[in-house]
Amino acid sequence: MIPKKPETIIKEVAEENDLSESMVDDIVGFYYKELRKKLSSLEDIRINIPGLGHFLIKKKSVDNMTKKYTNLVNKYNSETFSNYHNKKLAEAKLEKLKKASKKIDEFLTAKKIFKHVKQTKTNMEEPETDC
């Protein structure tokens, strides 16, 4: 599969659906803007994009960001208003990261349990051979 440039895709879709290129460009831009919001909000750890697949937030990335924001919160001095505001924003992001980390841990645990159950089930179903 040869990747296409966005301009080519927008032009083809506009021609197929009898729409203006600017309208198709706006729709695609809006879709990816909402997708970026969803990814950065850390509400869901797994996101499905039709035609592209499932994307899962990496545990290592969340842990690295958690360390970064923990250091940032400890660094800020609450004496000035701007530092207080920045500290509150960093604390909110840190809280989201901790919730995302917890969700990832739960997901990975459930995945391990599912694999273990599936593996033991298939091992039990294998017919015994008589030699």
C-alpha positions as CSV (number, residue, x, y, z in Angstrom):
1,M,0.0,0.0,0.0
2,I,1.4,3.3,-1.1
3,P,0.6,6.2,1.3
4,K,-1.3,9.1,-0.2
5,K,-0.8,12.8,0.7
6,P,-3.7,14.4,2.5
7,E,-4.3,16.8,-0.3
8,T,-4.9,13.9,-2.7
9,I,-7.3,12.1,-0.3
10,I,-9.3,15.3,0.3
11,K,-9.5,16.0,-3.4
12,E,-10.7,12.4,-4.2
13,V,-13.3,12.4,-1.4
14,A,-14.6,15.8,-2.5
15,E,-15.0,14.6,-6.1
16,E,-16.7,11.3,-5.1
17,N,-19.2,13.0,-2.8
18,D,-19.7,16.2,-4.8
19,L,-18.5,18.4,-2.0
20,S,-16.1,21.3,-2.0
21,E,-12.5,20.6,-1.0
22,S,-12.6,23.1,1.8
23,M,-15.6,21.4,3.4
24,V,-13.9,18.0,3.3
25,D,-10.7,19.6,4.7
26,D,-12.7,21.1,7.5
27,I,-14.4,17.8,8.3
28,V,-11.2,15.9,8.4
29,G,-9.5,18.6,10.4
30,F,-12.3,18.6,13.0
31,Y,-12.2,14.8,13.2
32,Y,-8.5,14.7,13.9
33,K,-8.8,17.6,16.3
34,E,-11.4,15.7,18.4
35,L,-9.2,12.6,18.2
36,R,-6.2,14.5,19.5
37,K,-8.3,15.9,22.4
38,K,-9.5,12.4,23.2
39,L,-6.0,11.1,23.3
40,S,-4.5,13.9,25.3
41,S,-7.4,14.0,27.9
42,L,-6.4,10.5,29.2
43,E,-10.1,9.6,29.7
44,D,-9.7,6.4,27.8
45,I,-6.5,4.3,27.6
46,R,-7.6,2.5,24.5
47,I,-9.0,4.3,21.4
48,N,-10.3,2.7,18.2
49,I,-9.9,4.6,14.9
50,P,-11.9,3.0,12.1
51,G,-9.6,2.0,9.3
52,L,-6.5,2.4,11.4
53,G,-6.9,0.2,14.4
54,H,-6.8,0.3,18.2
55,F,-4.3,2.5,20.0
56,L,-3.3,1.9,23.6
57,I,-1.5,4.4,25.8
58,K,1.9,2.9,26.8
59,K,2.5,2.3,30.5
60,K,6.1,3.4,30.2
61,S,5.0,6.8,28.7
62,V,2.5,7.4,31.5
63,D,5.1,6.5,34.1
64,N,7.6,8.9,32.6
65,M,5.1,11.7,32.4
66,T,4.0,11.0,36.0
67,K,7.6,11.5,37.2
68,K,7.9,14.7,35.2
69,Y,4.7,16.2,36.6
70,T,5.6,15.1,40.1
71,N,8.9,17.0,39.9
72,L,7.1,20.0,38.4
73,V,4.5,20.1,41.2
74,N,7.3,19.9,43.8
75,K,9.3,22.7,42.0
76,Y,6.5,25.3,41.9
77,N,6.3,27.8,44.7
78,S,2.7,28.8,45.5
79,E,3.6,32.4,46.6
80,T,2.8,34.1,43.3
81,F,-0.4,33.8,41.5
82,S,1.1,32.5,38.2
83,N,3.0,29.8,40.0
84,Y,-0.1,28.9,42.0
85,H,-2.1,28.6,38.7
86,N,0.7,26.5,37.0
87,K,1.0,24.3,40.1
88,K,-2.8,23.6,40.0
89,L,-2.7,22.8,36.3
90,A,0.2,20.4,36.9
91,E,-1.6,18.8,39.9
92,A,-4.7,18.2,37.7
93,K,-2.6,16.6,34.9
94,L,-0.8,14.5,37.5
95,E,-4.1,13.2,38.8
96,K,-5.2,12.3,35.3
97,L,-1.9,10.5,34.8
98,K,-2.3,8.5,38.0
99,K,-5.9,7.5,37.0
100,A,-4.7,6.5,33.5
101,S,-1.9,4.4,35.1
102,K,-4.4,2.7,37.3
103,K,-6.6,1.9,34.3
104,I,-3.6,0.5,32.4
105,D,-2.7,-1.7,35.3
106,E,-6.3,-3.0,35.5
107,F,-6.3,-3.6,31.7
108,L,-3.0,-5.4,31.7
109,T,-4.1,-7.6,34.7
110,A,-7.4,-8.5,32.9
111,K,-5.4,-9.3,29.8
112,K,-3.1,-11.6,31.6
113,I,-6.0,-13.4,33.3
114,F,-7.8,-13.8,30.0
115,K,-4.7,-15.2,28.3
116,H,-4.1,-17.6,31.3
117,V,-7.8,-18.8,31.2
118,K,-7.6,-19.2,27.4
119,Q,-4.3,-21.1,27.6
120,T,-5.5,-23.5,30.3
121,K,-8.8,-24.1,28.4
122,T,-7.0,-25.0,25.2
123,N,-4.6,-27.3,27.1
124,M,-7.5,-29.1,28.6
125,E,-9.3,-29.5,25.3
126,E,-6.3,-31.1,23.6
127,P,-7.0,-34.8,23.0
128,E,-4.7,-37.3,24.6
129,T,-2.8,-39.5,22.2
130,D,-2.5,-43.2,22.9
131,C,0.9,-44.6,22.1
